[in-house]
Amino acid sequence: MILNVVWQDQRDIIEEYRDDFGKHLDENENEEIDLTLLARINRVFESIPAQLAKENKKIVFSVLEKKGRSENYLPAIQWLCEKL
């Protein structure tokens, strides 16, 4: 029973992070959000547990997107590193 409460709390915290990405992406409050960057931030964030569970502990961009490239995802990774 307590374990279920803990899991739910963890899910709630993760969901709050996801909800905040768009809010913090618009730092100048222009109400303009780069939707491509937001989508990439979400893909990277969602893949962190699985990517880190592997032995090599490296981000594999093709897991994030077919033909995914580092140039496309580095801004999202940098943004997450700065904000989290």
Buried (B, 14 or more C-beta within 10 A) or exposed (E): EEEEEEEEEEEEEEEEBEEEBBEEBEEEEEEEBEEEBBEBBBBBBEBEEEBEEEEEEEBEBEEBEEEBEEEBBBBBBEBBEEEE
